[in-house]
């Protein structure tokens, strides 16, 4: 079994701990050592039998041998910042796929990504690094989801959709075929996207319409 650390001891962190437990029930894979969290009040807490080991200083003292880790934050900007902070340490980013999730050999999945239970990943999809897909999502054929994006519960992406870097797609949102969501944009819960969306916008409603623009996030690419 491989030692793994979860970055983030919030709600999604607890769900990722459950995901690791359920992966191990199917096949012994991971030895969960604990959480890393920057919140002072969480230091040394035990959350659902898993200890908050400390902040990022813990990596300084405990990575002589490479560890595996995964960032369990769903907010893409927060996730990006913590992954950037963790990257200099001697760690590997794990990819976690729930045994009940459906994937196939004709799709590509990047490192550090999390695929939760009852999600369906169709053929010829491309999912980037550090992507979070919550339970019950459906990803259509030939769809692309770029790095740091997060899909909340029960999102439906039709075929040939492109979700650019850092997007946040709210629960039960639906995007019709061949539509593009610009970088670091937010699609509100329950929205139905029938037109392309620009970068750095928040869009809500049926049909979805942009309601505001947000500050761009630089990724040094």
HELIX and SHEET records of a PDB file:
HELIX    1   1 UNK A   11  UNK A   26  1                                  16    
HELIX    2   2 UNK A   40  UNK A   42  5                                   3    
HELIX    3   3 UNK A   57  UNK A   62  1                                   6    
HELIX    4   4 UNK A   76  UNK A   86  1                                  11    
SHEET    1   A 6 UNK A  46  UNK A  47  0                                        
SHEET    2   A 6 UNK A  50  UNK A  54 -1                                        
SHEET    3   A 6 UNK A  30  UNK A  36  1                                        
SHEET    4   A 6 UNK A   2  UNK A   7  1                                        
SHEET    5   A 6 UNK A  67  UNK A  71  1                                        
SHEET    6   A 6 UNK A  91  UNK A  93  1                                        
SHEET    1   B 8 UNK A  96  UNK A  97  0                                        
SHEET    2   B 8 UNK A 114  UNK A 115  1                                        
SHEET    3   B 8 UNK A 132  UNK A 133  1                                        
SHEET    4   B 8 UNK A 150  UNK A 151  1                                        
SHEET    5   B 8 UNK A 168  UNK A 169  1                                        
SHEET    6   B 8 UNK A 186  UNK A 187  1                                        
SHEET    7   B 8 UNK A 201  UNK A 204  1                                        
SHEET    8   B 8 UNK A 209  UNK A 213 -1                                        
SHEET    1   C 5 UNK A 108  UNK A 109  0                                        
SHEET    2   C 5 UNK A 126  UNK A 127  1                                        
SHEET    3   C 5 UNK A 144  UNK A 145  1                                        
SHEET    4   C 5 UNK A 162  UNK A 163  1                                        
SHEET    5   C 5 UNK A 180  UNK A 181  1                                        
SHEET    1   D 5 UNK A 120  UNK A 121  0                                        
SHEET    2   D 5 UNK A 138  UNK A 139  1                                        
SHEET    3   D 5 UNK A 156  UNK A 157  1                                        
SHEET    4   D 5 UNK A 174  UNK A 175  1                                        
SHEET    5   D 5 UNK A 192  UNK A 193  1                                        
END                                                                             
